[in-house]
Amino acid sequence: MNFYDIQQKTYHSPEAIARYLTYFNRIVICYAKQKMKIADIASVVNISLELVIKYLKIYEVYLEKGSDRLDMILNPAEFENLILPLKKNKVSI
């Protein structure tokens, strides 16, 4: 699924999709790399506990399956290249 597909299915803007990916990235880094508690992650990322749990369920599914996209999102350089055009709205999706 590419960004155009995501935009079409969710009716969300490129900026919103970039925001969701940024939340996902921050949550997973806090959880997997920093070993933070879920409640602390919600506080640090400034989103609800329930939303953190939903993002972590998605992470667990794709971690188990193995995903190139997950690897891309969790690699700082690749992640920035992935969302930068969305943030600047330079791509048409």
C-alpha positions as CSV (number, residue, x, y, z in Angstrom):
1,M,0.0,0.0,0.0
2,N,1.4,3.4,-0.9
3,F,0.6,6.9,0.3
4,Y,-1.9,7.4,-2.4
5,D,-3.8,4.3,-1.3
6,I,-3.7,5.4,2.3
7,Q,-5.0,8.9,1.4
8,Q,-7.8,7.4,-0.7
9,K,-8.9,4.9,2.0
10,T,-8.7,7.3,4.9
11,Y,-9.5,10.6,3.3
12,H,-6.6,12.1,5.2
13,S,-4.2,14.7,4.0
14,P,-0.5,14.0,3.4
15,E,0.3,16.1,6.5
16,A,-2.0,13.9,8.6
17,I,-0.4,10.7,7.3
18,A,3.0,12.1,8.1
19,R,1.8,12.9,11.6
20,Y,0.5,9.4,12.1
21,L,3.8,7.9,10.9
22,T,5.7,10.3,13.3
23,Y,3.6,9.1,16.2
24,F,4.2,5.5,15.2
25,N,7.9,6.1,15.0
26,R,8.1,7.8,18.4
27,I,6.0,5.2,20.1
28,V,7.9,2.3,18.8
29,I,11.3,3.9,19.6
30,C,10.1,4.6,23.2
31,Y,8.7,1.1,23.6
32,A,11.2,-1.1,21.8
33,K,14.5,0.8,22.2
34,Q,14.0,2.8,25.4
35,K,11.8,0.2,27.1
36,M,9.4,2.8,28.4
37,K,6.1,2.0,30.1
38,I,3.0,2.5,27.9
39,A,1.7,5.2,30.2
40,D,5.0,7.1,30.0
41,I,4.9,6.8,26.2
42,A,1.5,8.4,26.1
43,S,2.7,11.3,28.2
44,V,5.9,11.8,26.2
45,V,4.2,11.6,22.8
46,N,1.2,13.5,24.1
47,I,-1.5,11.1,22.9
48,S,-4.0,8.9,24.7
49,L,-3.0,5.7,26.3
50,E,-5.6,3.9,24.1
51,L,-4.0,5.2,21.0
52,V,-0.5,4.2,22.1
53,I,-1.9,0.6,22.7
54,K,-3.4,0.6,19.2
55,Y,-0.1,1.7,17.6
56,L,1.8,-1.0,19.6
57,K,-0.7,-3.7,18.4
58,I,0.1,-2.6,14.8
59,Y,3.8,-2.7,15.6
60,E,3.6,-6.2,17.0
61,V,1.7,-7.5,14.0
62,Y,4.3,-6.2,11.5
63,L,7.2,-7.1,13.7
64,E,6.0,-10.7,13.7
65,K,5.4,-10.7,10.0
66,G,8.6,-9.0,9.1
67,S,8.2,-5.8,7.1
68,D,10.5,-3.7,4.9
69,R,8.2,-0.8,5.5
70,L,8.6,-1.2,9.3
71,D,12.4,-1.3,8.9
72,M,12.2,1.9,6.9
73,I,10.0,3.7,9.5
74,L,12.3,2.8,12.3
75,N,15.5,3.8,10.5
76,P,16.0,7.6,11.3
77,A,17.5,8.6,7.9
78,E,15.1,6.6,5.9
79,F,12.1,7.8,8.0
80,E,13.0,11.4,7.5
81,N,13.3,10.9,3.7
82,L,9.9,9.1,3.8
83,I,7.9,11.8,5.6
84,L,9.8,15.0,4.6
85,P,7.9,15.3,1.2
86,L,4.6,14.7,3.0
87,K,5.3,17.4,5.6
88,K,6.2,19.9,2.9
89,N,3.4,18.7,0.7
90,K,5.7,18.3,-2.3
91,V,4.3,15.0,-3.4
92,S,1.0,14.4,-4.9
93,I,-0.5,11.3,-3.5
